[in-house]
């Protein structure tokens, strides 16, 4: 390459301390007189690169310090949120750790280290104190008040923080009271439902469906007393039923008016009292019918509610047909309605009626229970879709 007037590479001197790329640049076989210029340019560029590297290193060190402080703060805050009783231990760790960070960080000149130390430590300590009081407020009101009034904790919080935390303690106490009340109510309701189910299950052993009669299983009362799932009021009600059945036997038939009211209540979703139903067992209701109706007094499925709703509608329509809308068929009509209702419930339990099948729908049996003589109701138009008395009875 001598024909281009360039010096041989062996004649150039590589300047010390240059960046490798700049060293290569300065070491090229520059033309005569250009070597000094190349060296100066390389030196200037190298000075810039070194200053930039120093700045980048300082920025990285500063960012690392910021990240370390943030992580340290977050970890201690999380610790006191998990256990607010650890607040003093967490606070004791802050200033020694911050001192170590400040001492090794190039981002803090010597004349600013003390101020930086106090600012960073104060910020972390305030966050820890605030988190501890806030978390304690969610657990226990008196303990939170005590912590907020502690001299060390209070000294780390400004007036606005203390006012806010005091209000938070009040709100959490109110919320905790509301939650406790709701839980007690829910527990009481669930216990009541569980007791009702257990009571009805136990009462059900007093009736044998195979022979359609009341029976007295051995040890029935003792087993009742030993059943912890049944609450005392339900035990008392069953003991009254037990004695009532032994003294006067089962009711010969169920009162159709009471049956109708209970069915309407179940169909409307108002959940009649199972205790009220059982209280009528053996007097106004046959035991089997009382158990059947009481089964709808708790939480039931949509299909079960539909079953009771269909029974309620059937009983209501039968009453209008047999008794008359204004009771114009008198005692004979009421007796016929009672006979129909006492036929309907056992057949519904046995699955002998089918509300979806017109041939097996229980309303088809209403004419069989018609009184021998009845008064034709006034010539008011029948409800749409409902047959008149003449259509039902074929007269």
Buried (B, 14 or more C-beta within 10 A) or exposed (E): EEEEEBBEEEEBEEBEEBBEEBBEBBBBBBEEEEBEEBBEEBBEBBEEBEEEEEEEEEEEBBEEBBEBBEEBBEEBBEBBBEEBEBBEEBBEBBBEBBBEBBEEBEBBEEEEBEEBBEEBBBBBBBBBBBBBBBBBBBEBBEBBBEBBEBEEBBEBBEEEBBEBBBEBBBEBBEEBEEEEEEEEEEEEEEEBBBBBBBBBEBBBEBBEEEEEEBEEEEEBBEEBEEBEEBBEEBBEBBEBBBEBBEEEEBBEBBBBBBBBBBBBBBBEEEBBEBBBBBBBBBBBBBBBBBBBBBBBBBEBEEEBBEBBBBBBBBBBBBBBBBBBEEEEBBEBBBBBBBBBBBBBBBBBBEEEBEBEEEEBBBBEBBBEBBBEEBBEBEEEEEEEEEBBBEEBBEE
